[in-house]
Amino acid sequence: MNDLLDLYWTFVKIGCVTFGGGYAMLPILERELADKRHWTTLDELQDYFAIGQCTPGIIALNVSTFLGEKRHGIRGAIAATTGFLTGPVLIILVIAMFLTNFAQEPLVQHAFAGIRVCVCVLILQAILRLWKKSVVDRFTLGLYLVVFILHAFSGFLPFRVPAALLVILSGIAGVAAAGTKDRGNGKAGESR
């Protein structure tokens, strides 16, 4: 029971600082879950992020559910998910009650401007970390460039490729590349 409470309170703390969405949360999740608590590795966390990005809902919430399930099954998933939601729901309720009265105040406007800048920095940091761990060879760089071009310039192309299809095709390309690499390593081992 103490482990479930620890899981719950850890995600309450994380949920209270979920400014900027999933990618802005990556550095916070890495520090709290991988570096400090050793509940997951950086590679696993990035896998959870990839899956969380491809499933409906908030990325960091999906990651909390995956990690909770890994640690303590369904009860862990419920504890982590509930913990992650507790802080934001309470904060949003308080903000909703008072924001309409103060939203146009210069102090509030300046605070939001500062928060937006901070969120941009957190997202950029997450992108750089994901890049460093994901784009590791010529194949992954080539895959990145193809997906980037298809997605970024889809408005100019004669066809539009849905993001979900790009994710699925990238996964298939990764599996195919790994299979080709494994076969190549097997042949190299046989020739020795």
Phi, psi and omega in degrees: 000322178298324178296320179293320177295320177298317177299313180302307185292326177299316181282338171297313180299315180295317181298331181287347181238034182275048177285132173093001176081191190304307185291328176292338181277343185306312179299322179293315179295319178300312183295315185283316189267324182265308185285311187278310187263343181057038178277343181204168175261166178297322179295315178298317181298320178292326174296317177299321178297317180298315179292318179299327178291328185270354180251156181296147176109184182284132184304308184295328176293316177298319179298318179298320179295314179300314183292319177299320179293321179298318184284317187216031176066210183298319180297322177293321178297318179294315181298313182293316181295314179297318178299315181298323183280335186304305182299306181301322180296315179295317180296317180295321177298315180295314180298316181299325181290328187246341188298318182300331179282334188239359187302328184270358179293136180304321180299317179292318178299317179293323178298315179296323178297317178295320179296319179299319178297314180299318179297320177300317180296316180297319179293317178299317178299318179296318179298316180296320178293318178296319179301311184300323182272338188258316182267090191245352180204184182295323179298310183292327176294316178298317179298317178303312183296318179297311181296317179301312182296314180297323182277312185292327184251019183297335177290339181260347181277157179289352179222156180247127179260116179297145181302321180298321178294321177299320179296313181297313180295324177295320177298316178297318179298320178296317178295316180296318180295320179294320178297318178295318180295318179296318178296320179295320178292326178293318178293321179295324178291326180290326184286346179280000000 
